[in-house]
């Protein structure tokens, strides 16, 4: 198969222009694994993206979206709107944090008894209230296929002229810049929250939601450094130990990680479950953002290293050919699974892995740093410009992100890693997770968190990451003959999702 030197970007652009995407590349060519079967760390991929395109990304610079002017609010909230706190989100994570840790949440009036459902979410009544009688109205839209953003965009656009106000909305790192540089967010300073109140938070959590004018537009209760979570019982059987330090030695870089994957396969296990499990360790270590200031999509070489690794793992049975969040991926985290490990950031331990592991594997999971430092996700609270409950929004932000004692309580209660440097250092000095067999994983997170670099994030990350992974899945499964075909399909999906973006021509 021809390598990706200089001609790929131009040839794909021509294929797109001619609408003959499936004809790009040689159908009878090699599969693209290159026979190398290794990922070998950054730069070790057998696919080298257009040198001209990567050079251009560096010369032109990453996309720096400019702050949009705020929209004049032409309508006041109705009496009903003022008595309702309307919050937009995509899942139940923030709901659980608010219900359990906000002091003015009225548990009795909301019908909260402390019981949880089979997903670990608190069971509440049909209506929820704060202690002053304000009703909480949740507007929940799943995030897949940009559905949450589309709903948020539509409703925020109507905010200025509506008497039914959105008060707060949640955003993720993958698209934070889109909103903090948009016209619909009230700066944190206008809520009365000061720099001194935010001084104990990790800097990257503030950088993610700082607009192009240097104004802070949101806050988060969590930081999200990532680790590698592994099954203790499988580690003992295959590696002869479940000690995190010794297991780390077996996965300390990608060469060792691949060697351990081969051992797992020989013993009847898979190293990873899905095509996507290692993705964040690569996507959070890129040299430039997805989109440059010419509005061109430029694929970082690091992504081709991920392609190389995942094709190798798929062909050799080192993964279970699942996709992130599908039923088999979830089941692979239980005792019925044969998967050694998963890459998870802080929220994943309690919010995801613990639930899927069940009682059978309680105490049978552990974590280690893994081959690369990375972060995954995080949730930020933004005040919607025009909110008619600004004081309440500010109070929630203070209690859930600026109150050290409260955040330490969240960590002790949920094992979520919270956004208080001094608090997490204190917890890290003496912490033991029963779920992780007594391990102090907070200490590992506290070492990793200061290393997080969020400088390569951009406003299109969620949609482009999803489209890229989907296109590559077809390649791994053999539905797409070559990497060139898959990349062409990715570009097609990307420009359909974001018509303002362009495919690089050189």
Secondary structure as UniProt FT lines:
FT   HELIX           7..17
FT   TURN            18..19
FT   HELIX           21..23
FT   TURN            27..28
FT   TURN            34..36
FT   TURN            42..43
FT   HELIX           51..60
FT   HELIX           79..82
FT   STRAND          84..89
FT   HELIX           93..101
FT   TURN            103..104
FT   STRAND          105..106
FT   TURN            107..111
FT   TURN            118..119
FT   STRAND          128..130
FT   TURN            131..132
FT   STRAND          135..140
FT   HELIX           144..146
FT   HELIX           147..157
FT   TURN            160..161
FT   STRAND          168..172
FT   HELIX           173..175
FT   HELIX           176..180
FT   STRAND          185..186
FT   HELIX           188..191
FT   HELIX           195..198
FT   TURN            199..200
FT   HELIX           203..207
FT   TURN            208..209
FT   TURN            212..213
FT   STRAND          225..231
FT   HELIX           232..239
FT   HELIX           244..250
FT   HELIX           254..266
FT   TURN            267..268
FT   TURN            277..278
FT   HELIX           279..283
FT   TURN            284..285
FT   STRAND          291..292
FT   TURN            293..294
FT   STRAND          296..297
FT   HELIX           301..316
FT   TURN            324..325
FT   HELIX           327..331
FT   TURN            332..333
FT   TURN            335..336
FT   STRAND          341..345
FT   HELIX           346..348
FT   HELIX           349..353
FT   HELIX           354..357
FT   HELIX           359..361
FT   TURN            362..363
FT   STRAND          365..368
FT   STRAND          379..384
FT   TURN            385..386
FT   HELIX           390..397
FT   HELIX           398..402
FT   HELIX           404..414
FT   HELIX           421..428
FT   TURN            434..438
FT   HELIX           441..449
FT   TURN            450..451
FT   TURN            455..456
FT   TURN            459..460
FT   HELIX           461..476
FT   TURN            477..478
FT   HELIX           483..497
FT   TURN            499..500
FT   STRAND          502..503
//
